[in-house]
Amino acid sequence: MNARVWRVAPLLFGSGLCALVYQTVWVREFRLIFGASTAASAAVLAIFMAGLGLGSALLGARADRQARPLGFYANLELLIAASAALSPFLVEAVRAIYVALGGTPVMGLGLGTVVRLVLSLLVLAVPTVLMGGTLPAAARAVLSDADPHRRDLALLYGINTLGAVTGAVASTFLLLEVLGNRSTLWCACLLNALVAITARSVSRSMESDAPATPVPAEAAPATGPVANASALPPQGFVLVAAAVVGFAFLLMELVWYRMLGPLLGGTTFTFGLILALALLGIGLGGTAYTVFFRHRPATLQGFALTCAAEAVLMALPFALGDRLAILAALLRPLGGMGLAGMALGWTFITSIVVLPAAFVSGVQFPLLLALIGRGKQDAGRQVGQVYAWNTGGSIVGSLAGGFGVIPLLTAPVTWQAVSGLLAALGLGAALLSFQRERQRSALVAPVLATALAVLLLTAQGPTAAWRHSGVGAGRTGLENANNQRIDGFLRTSRAAIAWEHEGVESSVALGDDDALHFIVNGKVDGNAIGDATTQVMAGLVGAILHPAPRTSLVIGLGTGSTAGWLGRVPEMERVDVVEIEPAILEVARRSHSVNADVMNNPKVHTVFGDAREVLLTTRQRYDIIFSEPSNPYRAGISSLFTREFYQAAKQRLSEGGLFLQWLQAYEVDSLTVQSAYATLVSEFAEVDTWQTQSGDLLLIASTKPRSLELQALRARIAKEPFRTALSAVWRTDELEGVLAHFIANAGLAKLAAERGANMINTDDLSSMEFAFARGLGQSISFSTADMGRLSRRLGVDRLAFTGGSPDWGRVEELRLWLGTTLPGQVSEQARPYKAFVDAALAGQDAVALRHWTRMKREPRGPLEQYLVARALVMTRNPKALEAVQALRTILPVEADFLEALHLESQKQDAPATALLERAFTALREDPWPTRELTRTALGAAVRVGQRSPELARRLYVTLEQPFAASAATERRKLVRARLAVAAGGMAMCVEGLSPLEPHFPWNRELLMERAACYAQHGDARAETAREDLERFLAQAPPPFLEDALPEEPPRNEAPKQEAPQATDVPEGQ
């Protein structure tokens, strides 16, 4: 090995480290200006890579003419450090220019993209062009004619890439969180300057005998092995091949980001880890080239084999498919060890998917350098050429993936296409090799490898269990799974997806197993019914508290509920929505029954773009701004929780306007919540705290104290749409029911801000981004109950009113339903009510009724009326029907269900069926009836059907159509299958079971009925049904000596009248 290599290699390691840190920081900085959209990120990445390619082409040839190429390298590194150090100041100038121009909301996406490219060029042109010249200069300094196959260059390339790995890991897992963007960049600049100084010192000792004048371009002709140029393939083919492999790998890297996000969580840590492992594979491959080709020449046949091998190694994890998702879920408990444990699991999964193909890619680049030339001759120019073409292909891959290919083909199909492209390139190289050398053996290995790749690519590949099941968020329930639970998980995950779409920014899906819920990059971001307490009410709370809201801005469309219900407020003239992913429009369309038909409301206007960019560039002012993004741990989302973002929001508020911030209160520690308060209070004088539902906080901020008039608020909530929304979603019709969701006034926020003055989240130092990512899937210390206890002890748990005071004793009672009151905080007067609440929440109807009766009071509001009526029905109390009739005026569907349950328990099946039919029909339009009661009513339908085939047929027909917002879809289908058997025996079983196909529930009883049904009818699915049943039974063998005891004879007892039962419907798994 050339001794010069070991003197230069450490320099390349440091250079690679600094370059990766620069890239990471620049991408983050430009996201804060241009937004986190794919188009914005692609523009920045394109300029970065274009600079590298241009620099390698221009400066590579210049390096060949240098008498002291290592000294030239040192100069480049010093200039890189200086220009990078100045870049933050240029970024500020770019920000001012872009905001003044109005961004894409004013210029449009086309012109906006051009402006982004130009402005990125102003910041990145100098340092990136200089970076492009470093590898050719270093190569020229170490290569000699004694190394015709350029193994020394491969080693430098590999070590340079390993330095980049170190930069990726250090910046992602340490530097950015501790130092922030700018300090991290300036630390890299100092290291870069140290590399330059060291390189100059090495140059003096290593190149001291070099001539002082530059070497002329016409070097002396080479001799020996270098002179055999005829053995080299056509230069054009090598350069095109470099472009193709660059295109393929960069496009595949984007696919990995999209596909691995659902498995790893989609945090900043996730993307940094994927990048680091991709670079690690390339670095190891480049280093390994020096070993693989130590005693063999670089040939086209070898290149063809690397392409085919890379195709196979890309196709293999595709063929593994959902097995990798299961493995990721089984590794999730490592998160109990903290971030280190989670990173260990992430690394294992990513290594399987990324590392092997990246390793082969690392071998390819130096192999191409050896195919375009030999030894030292024209080394700088040729390295620059190959680097430039490779980078050009990468730019095209980046733009293609970001702007069209992935959304057009979907990520899995793009995965297949990239693997196929590499296989085709391998075959092309093999054919060229055969044409030149006429050796049939040159075709054998590439052809076999290509055939294997094609075979692997025909596998099913990743399904919804990989892409939409919440593996990365730790919500699969597979921590202690067996084979039966795994099979059940796979079937349930696949069956739950009603629609999916590959968006420009994200993969989006809609699940409908238990109400519509939309999934973005593998994580459920909202349930149309289950999260309505936040999605519907958060915006309406702002509209209730604001005296006259006329304009509002909602950040994040989601199900459309927030914007839709705000649009129904009579005084509201305009509702603007900013949504970054166009595919979410379909989510809102399908959620029309819960969002007040938002897509057909002329008041509501949707803008596609990044919320930061819109707030920075718009001139519109709003009475209400509601920031309702995804969780802050998601990459790019934390920029919507910084002081600079709140500054922009404050500037867009009208006089007396309200800024509303949703904040997750789960999987987060207390210090992170404190940081959120400190950041918001740094810009807003008053911040009140509300709880919309368990785990969801609503922070309401204003620039000055607000005055609330009691009677005006009472009158306001009695009007539409507030009256309907409060009754349907929060189950209240009184102001005290609204105030029960209030936790603390501005006093608590100010105290948190004082204690967390040094924890303000900024664009430069975004600690929340990393803190939320660390807590993903964890049970951490923060508790809203603790917050409620603290606010009461501090005396900040009440709002100030003029014109009277609400019934705070009633508020205390209603807070008990929300779980924000600890047992020791309950007053003596409220303890009997708490006993009722505890029993009702536990489903102990008899106990709840006993406590209610002791209080000797009439129920107030929809919640109490429903629960008292339910307790009377479930305990067969003579007053049950009277309570149900009183309930019918406010909750008619619940009243029908309860009366049906009462009649069914008395075996009055015909009138019970009529009520069930009416209620189930109403559910097709009304999504708000209690979900637990709907499930109980479905169980009653099964019992009725099993006693009467005629009634079973009626209920079977009634349940054919889905409920509004797909409420209880999975259970409805299971009940219809039961009713089909009850109505027609084996005659109707195929019709009833078919809607459960092809992902049939993994339930023993259902699987047995399915196998028997299909076998009797000769259905084409009979064999599959039999195999599934055998697989299930093999996974769950019968108990020990199950058939040893004879059946017990029936007892001669009078049948008992049963109270209504919760459910008789089998679960899906």
N, C-alpha and C positions, 0 to 999 in steps of 0.2 A: 504494500500500500504506500502511495506517495506520502512522504513525511509532511509535505505542505498541507495536505488535506486536514490533518489533525490540528494544525495551527489555525486554519481558516474555519473549520467546522463550528467551533464555539461561537464565532462571530455570526455565522448564519443562523445558529440556534437563537441567539439574542435578537437578531433581525426579524426572524419569523415570529417570535414572541411579541415584539413591539408592534409589528404589522397587524397582528390579529387583534390586539388591544385597541389599536387605532380604529380598525374596521368596526369593532363592536360599539365603541363609543360614538363614532360618527353616525352609525345607523340609528342609535338611540336618540342622538341630538336631532337628526333630521325628522324622526318620527314626531318630535315635539313641535315641529314647524309644519310639515306637510301632512301629518296625521299617520295613523298606523295602518292605513289601507295597503293592500297588495300593490296597487299601482304606484303609490308613493315609495314603498320599500324597493320595488323593482327598479324605479328610476335611479335611486341612490346606488343600489348595487350595480346597475349597469355602468354608471359613471366610474365607480370604483374599479371595476374590472377592466373597463376600457382604458383607464389610465395605466393600469398594470401592463396591458397588452401593448399599448402604444409605447410605453417606456421601454419594454423589452425589445421591441422592434427597432426603435431609434438608438437606444443606448447600447444595445448588444453589439451592433456593428462598430460603434465608437470604442467599445472595450477592446476590440481586436487591435485597434491602432494605438492602444496605450502601452507605453514602455513599462509602466508600473500599474498594472490593472488593479492590484489590491489597494494601492493608494487612491486610484480612481473610485474604487468601492468605498473607501473611507470617506471621501468627499461626498459621495451620494448619501451615505448614512447621516452625515452631519447636516446636510441640507434637508433631509427628510425630518430629522428631529426639530430643526428650526421651523420649517413650514408647518409641521403638525402642531407645534406649540402655539403658533399663531391662529390655528383654525378655530378655536372657540370664539375669538373676536370676529372672525369672518362669518361665523354662524349667526351671531347677533345681527350683523348687517343684513345677512340673507333673510332673517326673520322679519326685519323691518320692511324690506322690499316686498316680500311675499304678502305680508298682511296689507300693505298699502295697495297692492294690485288686486286684492280681494280673494285670492286663492281660487280653487276650482268652483266654489259656489258662484263666483262672478265670471271667471274665464271659461268654465266648462272643463270637462276631463281632458279633451284633446290639447287645447292651448295650455291648460294647467300643467299637463305632463311635460310639455316642451319647456315651460318656465321652470319646472322642478329640475329638469335636466341641466338647463343653463345655470341655475343658481347652485346646484350641486357641483357643477364644473368649476365655479368660482372658488369653492372651498377645497375641492379634492384634486384638482388638476395637477398642481405642482407636486404634492407629496406622493400621489399614486404613480405619476410618470417616473419620478425618481425611484420609487420602490421597484418598478418594473425592470430597472437596469441593474439591480443589485446581484441577482443570481447570474446573469451573463458575465458580469465583471468578476465575481468570485470564481466562476467556472474558468474563465480565461487565466486567472492567477494560478490555478492548480493543475490544469490539464497538461498532459504531455503526450508525445507521440508513442511513448511506451505503454500507453493505455488506450489502444485504438477503439475499444468498445465503451469508453467513457464511464467506467465503473466509479471513478472518483467523483464525477459529476453526479451520479446517482446517489452517492453517499451524502454529498452536500445537499442535494434536493431533499433527501429523506430527513436529514437532521434539521434543515430549515423548517420543514413541515412539523417535525416534532416540537420545535420551538413554538410554532403556531398553536399546537395542542396545549402546551403549557399556558400560553396567553389566553386561550379560550377558557380553560379550567380556572385559572387564577382570577380572571375578570368576572366570570359568571358566579363563582362560588365564594369569592372573597372581596376583591377590590371594589367592585361597583357598589356593593352593599355597605362597605366600611368607609370608602373614600368618596364615593359619588363619581359622576361622569368626568368632570374636568380634572379633578385631582388624580384620578386613575390615568387619564390621558397624559398629564404632565409628568407623572411618574414614569410612564413608558417613554416619554421624550428624554428624560434624564438617562434612562437605561440605553436608549438609542444613541445618545451623545457619547456615552461610555463605550459602546460598541465601536463608534467611529474613531474615538481616540485610540482604543486598543488596536483597531485595524491599521491605523497609521503607524503605530509603533511596530507591529508585525511586518508591515510593508518595508519599513526602513531596514530591518534585519534580513528579510527574506528576498527583497528585490534590490538590495544595495548595489549589486553588480550589473543591473540593467542599464542600458544606454539612456542618457538624459533626454534624447530626442525621441519623438513618437515613432513607432514602427510603421513603415509605409504599408499601404493596403495590399500591395503586391508582394506577399511574402514568398520566400524561396519555395520552390516546388517540393512537395513531401516525397519521401521515399519509403520503401518497406511496406508494411501492411497498410499504412495510411493511404498510399497512392492507389490502391485497388478500388477506385471509385466505381468500376463496372459492377462490383458486387452489391452496390447499394440499390435499393428500389428507386423508382421515379420520385423525385423530390415533391412533385405535385401530390402524389398519393399520400406521402407521409404527412404533408401539411393538412390535407383534407381529413385524413384519419385523426390528426390531433384535434381538429375542430369538432369532428363527430364525437370523439370520446369526451371532450369537454362539454359539449351540448348534452350528451346522455347523462353524464355524472351530475351536472348541475340540476338538470330536470329531475333526476332521480332523488337528489337531495331535497328538492321541494316536495316530492312525493313522500319521502320519509318524514319530513316535518308534519305533513298533513295526516299521514297514516299512524305515526307513532304518538301524536298528541293525545288521542283518546286512551292509549294504554298507559302513558306516563303522566298525564295530568295537564299538559299544555301550559306549564309555567315557564318562566324565564329559565329556570334550572333545566327544564326539559330540552329547550332549543339549544342552550349552551352545551349540554351533554351530547346531543346528536351531532352538533358541529365538531365537538372535540373528538368524538370517536371516528367520525368520517376522516378528519385530519390525521388521527392516529393511524388508521389503516393505510392512508396514503404514505405517511412517513415511514411506517414499518415496511411497506412494499418497496418504496424507493431505496431504503437501506438494504433490504433483502436482495435487490437486483445485483448488488456487488457480490453476493454469494452465488446466486443462481447462474450468473453469467461470467463467473470467474474463469471457467475453462471451456466456455462455449461461445460462439459468435452470436451477435444479435441478428436475427433473421426475420423475414416476413412470416415464416411458419410459426416462429415463436410469438410474434405479435398476434397472428390469427388465433393461436391457442389462448392467449390472455383475453382476447375479446370473448371467445366462446366460454372460457372459464368464468369471466365476470358475468356473462348472461346467466349461466347456471347458478352462480352464487346469489344473484339477484332473484332468480326464479324460485330458489329453494324456500326462503321464508314466505314467499307468496303462497307456495303450495302447502306449507305448514298451516297457514290461515289461522283459524280460530284457536288452534292449539297454543299459539303464542299468546293469545288473549287470556286463555285459561292459566297459562304459566305466569303471566303478569299478575293475574288476580291472586294466585297462590303465593306469590312473592310479596304481596302487599303487606302482610303482617310485619315484614322487616321494618316498616315505618315506625314500629314501636321503639326502635333504637334511635329515632330522630331522623334528621336529614341524612345522616351517614347511612342508615339502614335503607331509607328510601332510594338514595342514590345508588346503593349497591344493587338493588333490584332493577332499577332503571338501566344501569350499566349492563347487566346481564342480558336483558331483553334487547337493548340497542345493539349490543355486540353481535347477537345472532343475526339481526336484520342488516346492519350497516357494515360492520367491521370486515367480513370476508370479501365483499365486493370492493370495498375501499382499498383493501390490501392489494388486490389485483390491479386496480386503477393506479396505485402507487408504483407498480412495476412498469406499467405501460408508458408513463411519461419519459423516464430515462431510456426505455427501449426505443422510443421514437427518436430521441436525441441521438442514439447510436445508429439509427437507420438513416438519418439524414447526413451524417458525416462521420469522420473517423479522427480520433485523437485530438490534437491541439488545433489543427488547421480550421480556420474560420469558426472557432468554437463560440465566440461571443455572438457573432451574427446568426449562427444557426440556432443557438439556444434562444435568442431573441425571436427568431422566426417561429419556431415551434411553440414557444410560450405565447406569442401574439395570436397565432391561429387557435391554440387551445383556449385562450381567454376569450377570443371572439366567439367560439362555439359556446362557451359558458354564458356569455352575454345573451346570445340567442335563446339558450335554454332557460335562463332566468326570465326573460321577457315572455317567452312562449308559455312557460308554466304559470306566470303571474297573470297574464292577460287573456289566455285562451285555452291552452291545451288541457289543463287539469279540469277547469269547469266544463269544457266541451266533452271530453272523453270520460271523466271521473278519475279519481286518483287510482283505484285498482286497475282500470284499463290502461291508464298511462304507465303504471308499473309494468304491465305486460308489454306495452309498446316499446318502452325503453330497453327491456331485456331482449325483445325481438330485434330491435335496431342493432344492438351490440352483436347479437348472433349473426345478423346479416353482414355486418362489417367484418366479422371474423371469417365468414365464408368468402367474402370478396377478397380479403387478404390471402386466404388459402389458395383461391383460384389464381391470383396473380403470382403467388409463389410457384404454383404448379406450372403456369405458363412460362415462367422464367427458368425454372430448374428441371421441369419434367420428372419430378419425383412424386409418384402417387402417394407415398407415405405422408406427404405434406397435407393431404386432404383428410386422412383417416381421423386423427384426433379432433380437429375442428368440427368435422361433420358429426362425429359421435356426440361431442359436447353440445352442439347445436340441437341435435335430436333430443338429447336429455332435457335441455332448456325448454324446448317446445312441449315436451311431455309434462314437465312440471307446471308450465303456464296454463295447461288445460285443466288443472285442478280447480276446485270451487273457489279457493282463495278466501280472503277476509269477508265476513258477512256482518250483519248487524251486531252480532255478539262481540265483534272486535270494535266496530266503529261507533256504536250508539248505546253501549250498555253500562257506561260509567265505571269501567275498570280503573281508569286513571284517578278517579275521584274516590276510589275505595268503597264503592257502594254496590258491590255484587253479592255480598253475603257468602263468598266462597272461601273465607279464611280457613275454615276447617272442613273442607268439602270432601265428599266421597264421589265415586263415579256416578251414582244416581243423581246426586245434587248437581253435578257438572252437566250431565245430559239435560236435566230439567232447566238449568240456567240457559243453556244454548237454545233450547226450543222456545223458552219464554222470551228471550231477548229477540229472537228472530220473528216470532209471532206478533210482538208488540208494535212493530214498525208498520205504520199505515202509508207513509210517504217519505221519500228521502230525495235529496238534491245536492249535487256538488256545486256549491256556490263559488263566487269569485274569492271570497275571504275565508270561507269555512265550509265544512260539510254540515248540512242541516237535515234533521229528520223530525218527523212527528210520530209519537207513539200514541196509541189509543186503547191500551189495555185497561186503564183506569182513568178515564178522562184524557183529553188531548194534552200532551206535554211536548214541548219542543226541545230538541237536543242539538247543541252546537258543539262540534268537535268532541263528541263523546260525553258531554256533560249536560244533564237536564237543566235548562235555564229557566224553566217555568212550567207550572201545571195550570191549565186554563181555569180549573175549578179549585184545586187545592191551594193555589197561590193567589187566588182572587182577593183574599184579605189584604194582600199587599198591592197587587197589580191594579185592582179597582179602587181601593180605598185610599192609597197613599196620595194620589193626585187629588182626589176629592177632599181629603182633609185640608190640603192647601187651599182649595176653592171655598171650603167652609170658613176658614180662618181669614182669608182675604176679603175685605169688605165689598169689592167690586172687580173681580178678575175679568179682563177682556181678552187678553192674549196669554198664551202659554207655550212653553217649549218643553218637549219630552225627549230625553236622550235615551234611545233604545226603544224600538217598536214592540218587539216580543209578540205576545198574543194580541196586542192592540188594545188591551183593556184600559190602560191608563189614558191613552189619547182618546179612545172612544167615549168613555164616560165623562171626561173633561169636555168633549165636544157637545155633550148633551146639556151642559150647564147653560141656561137661557142667556145669561149675560155674556158668555164666552163668544167672541167674534172670530177668533182664529186659534188653531192649535197646530204648531209646527212640530214635526217629528224628525229627528236625525237618526238614521239607521245606516250602519256601515255595510251590511250584507243584504243585497236585493232579494235573496231567496226568502228572507223573513216575511216578505209581503204575503207569500202563500200561507204562512202560518197564521197571519192575521185574518186572511180571507176565510180560512177553515174554522177560525175561532169566532165567527160572527155572532153566535148565540150568547157569548159571554162579554163581547166587547162593544155592545150597542151598535153593531154593524158599522164599525169604524171606516171600512174601505168605501162605503157609500155616503159618508158624511162630508158635505162640501166644505165644512169648516176646517177639516183636517187635511194637512199638506205634508207629504213625506219627502224628505231630502236625503239622497244617498251620499254619504261621506263620513268623515271623521268628526266627532263632536268638537274636539279642540279646534280644528281648523274652522268649523262653522262659527263657533263663538268668537274666535279671534278676528274673523273677517266680516261677519254680518254687521249691519247697522240697525237691525230691528231690536226693539226693546220689549220686554215681557213682564207681565205681572207675576207669573209663576214659571220657574224653571225647575224641572224635576229630572235629576240625574239618576237613571235607573239602568246602569250598564250591567255587564256580567260581573262575576266575582273578581276582586282586585288581584287575586293570584294569577289570573290568566295573563299571558304575555301581552303587553301593550295596554291593558286596562288600567293599571295603576296610575297612568298619566291623567286619568279623570278624577284623581283623589289628591292632587297636589295644590300647593298654595297658588301657583301660577294659573292653574285651571280655575280655581275659585275667584281669583282676581278677574279673569276674563268673564266669568259668569256674573259677578257683581256689576261689572260695567254694562252688562246687557239687561239688568233689571230696571224696571220703571220705578218711580218714586213709590215707596211703600211695598215694593215687590218682595216675594218670598222665594228663597232658593231651598229646594227639597233634595236631600241626599239619602238614598237608600244605602244601608250599611249592613252587611251580614254580621250576625252575632253568634255564629256557630263556627267551630273549627278555627278559633282565633283566641289569642291570649289578651289579657287585660291591657298590657302595654301598647299593643297595636291599636286597640280601641282608643286608648288615651291619646295616641299619636293622631288618630283621625279627628278627635275633638280639638287638639291643639292646632292642627292645620286649618280646620274650618273657622275656629275662633280668631285665628290670626287675620282673617279678612272680614268676618261678620261680628257685629257687636252682640247680637242675641242669637243663641242657638238652643232651641227646645228639643227635647227628646221624646219620641213616641215609639210605641211598639205596635206594628200592624198585625203580626202573628209571632208565634214562637220562633225565635231565631232571626227575625227581621226587625231592624231598627229604622226609624225614619227621623232624620235630623232636619228640623225646620229652622232655617237661618234667615235673618233680616239685618239690615244695617242699623236699625234703631228699634227701641222698645215699641211693642204694639199694644193698642188698647182694644180689649174685647168687651162687647156689650152683651150681657147675658141674654136678654130677651130677644135681641136680634139673632143670636145664634140659635135659640130655640125655634124661632120662626123659620130660620133658614133650613134647618134639617127637616122641617116638616114639608118642605117643597121638593119637587122633583128636580133632578134625579136623585137627590140625597136620600129622600124617604125610601125609595125602592132599593137603592144600593145598601143602605144601612140595614134594612130588614133582611135582605137576601144574603148579604155577605157577612156583616158583623152581628146579625141577629139582634138588633136593638132598634128602638124607636124613640129613645130619649137621649137628651144631651149628656146625661150621666154615663150612658153606655159608650158614647164617644170619648168622654174624658177618662174612662177606665183604661183606655189605651195610652193615656198620657203618663210618662214616667217622671220627667224632671224638667224644671224650667232652666233658664239661662245660668242660674247659679251653679248647677252641676257642671255644665260645659266650661264655665270660666275656671272653676276649681281644677278640672282636668287639664285645661290649657296651662294654668300656672304651674302645675306639677310636671307638665310635659313640654315646657317651653323649649327644651333642647331636642324635641322629637318631631318637629314640624317636617312634614313630608313635602319635598320640593322636587322640581323637575330634575335638578342636578343630583340630589340624594334621596332616592325613592325607597325608603326603608320599608314602607308598607308592602311594596311589591314582593319583597323577599320574605317578610314576616308571614303574610298570608300563604305564600307558597310552602313555607315550612309547616304550616298547620293543616295542610290539605289532608283530609281523611282522619285527622287526629281528634281526640277528645281533650280539649284544652280548657284552661281555667276560667275563662270569662263566662259570666252568668247574668242574664237580665234580672233574675230574682235578686242577686246581690246588688245590682244597680238600683233596683227598686227599694231595697232595704236601706241603702246608703242615702238615697234621695229623701226618704222619709225621716231618717235620723238627722239629716241636715236641714230639714224643713223646706225643701225645694220641690216637693212633689205636687204642688198645686199651681194652677194658673191664676192670675189676678183678673178680676172682672169688675166692670162698672154696672150699676143698675141691679145689684143683688149678688147672691152667691148660690152656686149649685149645691145640691144635696151631696156633700162629700162623704157622708156615711153610706149613701147608695153607691157612690163611686167606689168606695172601699169594697163593698160587696161584689160588684161586678168585676173588679180587678182579680178576684179570686179565680175567675174562669180562665185568666190568661197566664197564670203561673208566675206572676211577678211579685207575689206576696209569700214570704216564708212563714212557717207556722208560728214562730214567736212574734211576728208582727201583727197578728190578727187581734183586733180589739175584742173586749168582752161581748159587746153588742153583736159583733159579726160572727162569733164562733158557731152559733147554731146554723147560720147560713153556710159557713164553711163546711160543716158536717154534711149538709145537703149537697154542696158542690162536689165534695170528694166522692160521695157515694154515686152521684149521677155520672161523673167522669169515669168511674170504675165500672159502670154498667150494673150497679147493684140497685135495681129499681125498687125492691121492697124496702131496703134501708133508706134510700133517698126519699121515698114516699113517707116513711115514718118520721124522718127529720122535718120534712116539709109540713106535715100535719101538725107537729108540735109547735111550729112557728105561728100557726093560725093566721095566715095571711093569704091574700089572693095573688096569683101570679101576675107579674108586670112584664110586658114586653114579649116578643116572639120566643126568645130562648126559654124563659121560665114557663110560658104557656105550653111549649112543645114538650119540655122535659117532664112536667107534671102530668100532662096527658099521656105521655109514653109510660110513665111509671104506673099510672092507673090501669092502662091497658095491659101491661105486662104482668101485673099482679091480679088481673081479673077483678078489679074493684067495681062495685056497682055504679060508681060515678064516672066510669070510663067514658061512656058514650056522651054524657053531658059535657065533659071536658073536650072531647073530640069535636063536638059541634061548635063550641066556642072557638076552638083553634081554626076551624074551617074558614073563618072570615079573613084570616091573615096568612095562613099557610095551608091552602086547600089540598095540595098534593100530599103533604104529610098527614093531614086529617084523613084522607082516603086510605092511605097505607095503614094508619093506626086502626081505623075502623075495620079494614079488611083483616088485619091480624087478630083483632078481637073476635070477629065472626069465624075466622078459620080455626081458632082455638076451641070454638064451640061446635066445630064440624058443620057450620052453616056455609058450605062451600059455594053454592050458587051465588048468593049475594056477595060473598067475599070475592068471588071471581069478577063480578061486575065492577066492584070498586077497584080491584087490581088492574083490570083492563083500562078503566078511566085514568088511573094514576100513571100507568105505564105509557099510555098515549100522550098524556100531558108532558111526560119527561122528554118527548121528542122535541119540544119547544122550550121547555123550562129547565135550565141546567142547575138551579139552585137548591132543590130539595136535599135534605140531609143525606149524605152518602151512606152513612151507616144504616139508616132506615131503609134506603133503597136495597141494600144488600139483604137485609132481613126480609123485606117483602119478596125478593126473588126466591129466598128459601121457602117462604110460605107458598109461592106459586108451585114449586116442586111438590110439596106435600099435597096440595090440592090436586094436582095432575095425577099423582100416583093413586089417588082414591077414585078418580073419575076420568076415563079416557076422553069423554066428550069435553069436559072442562079443560083437560090438557091440550086438546086441539085448539080451543079458543085462545088459551094463553100462548100457545106456540105461535099462532098467527100474529097475535098482538106484539110479541117480542121480536118479530122479524126485523123491524126497522130500528136503526140505532137511536140511542138517546142523544139529546143535545150535548154538544161538545164531547161526544163519545164517552159519556159517563158510564162506568161499570160495563164496558164492552166485553171484557174477558168473561166476567161472571154471567152476563146476559147470554153469551154464546153457550156457555156450559149449561145454563138452565134450559135453553132451547133444546140442547141435545138430550137432556133428561126428559123433557116434555115430549119429544118426538118418540122416544121409546115407550113412555107412558101412554101416549095417544094411540100409537099404532103397532106397538111391539116391534118385531123385526121388520114389519112392512115399511115403517117410516124411518128406521134407524139410519139408513144411508143418507137420507136428506138432512137429518138432524146433525149428524156427525161431520158432514162434509165441510161446513164453515170453519171447523177447527183444523182442517188441513191447510198446508202440508206440515206445519210445525205443531203436531198434536200434543196436548198437555201430557206431561210425564206423571200420570196418575194411574195407580194399579187398576182401580175399578173401571175407569174410562177405557184404558187400554184393553182390558178383557172384553168389555162390551164391543169395542171397535173391532177386535179380531173376530169375534163370533159373528157380528153383523156382516162384515165384508165377506167372510167365508161363506155364510149362508146365501148371500146374494150374488156370489161369484164376481164380486167387484174387483177391478184391476188392481186395486191397492191392497188386496187381501194378503199377499205375500209380505209386503212391507209391514202391514199391521201385525202379522204373526212374528216377524223378526223383531219388531220393536217390543212386543210383549215378552218374548223370550229374553231379550237383552235386559229389560226391566227386572224380570224375575231372577235372572242370574245376578243382578246387582244387589237384590234384596231377597236373600233366601228366606224360606219360611222359618218361624220360631222352632225351637227345640221340641221334638215330638208333638208337633201341632195337632196331629190326628190321633193321638194315643187315647184320649178320653172320649167316651160316647157323648152325643149331644144330650143336654139336659131336657127332660120332658117339660112341656108347657105347664105353668102353674095355673090353678083354677082360681084366678083372682079377677075381680071386676075391673074393667078398664077404667083408668083414671082420666079425668079431664085435664089436659095439659095446658099450661100457660103458653102464650106465643113463644116460639123459638127464634133464636137469632138467625140461624141459617142451616140448611142441609145441603148446601152446594159444595161439592169437592173443590179444593184449590187446584190450580193448574200444576203445581208441583209440590 
